[in-house]
């Protein structure tokens, strides 16, 4: 597994080869079995292949036109009702929401997204995590209720580029023993 983690890159240029449906399902199964606090499993995923919808998503993602080279987008959505059982459907979540549970569902959905990204490398696929959008702009495109939080869009496909690894801090720079 370390090989897949080391080889993962954020890809911004894809071939036009279609991603097989069985591979998409396998990626989502990797997400499904991710760890989550109190086993809440707050994640939901929307598979987008429509060129029109992908164009709208790229537009609200600060016009990142490179996204359109990916044949598939996976929109990763966190559901607060996994943590707040008496969820008010009129609740409005956005980047400034004060509920502690919002941080928890973002954390847990991020774990599931990471599983997708690592499994994609294992399946010879590539991804890039896009999160440069506002909730109020992205939700209407996919009819996502206001009480859900879009954590990210994963572009998905077969890489048409091979970027070099980005610099990483040394192991000595990130480890502390017993206390800071």
Buried (B, 14 or more C-beta within 10 A) or exposed (E): EEEBEEEBBEBBBBBEEEBEEEBBEBBBEBBBEBEBBEEBBBBBBBBBBEEEBBEBBBBBBEEBEBBBBBBBBBBBBBBBBBBBEEBEEEBEBEEEBEEEBBEBBBBBBBBBBBBBBBBBBBBEBBBBBBEEBEBEBBBEBBEBBBBBBBBBBBBBBBBBEEEEEEEEEEEEEEEEEEEE
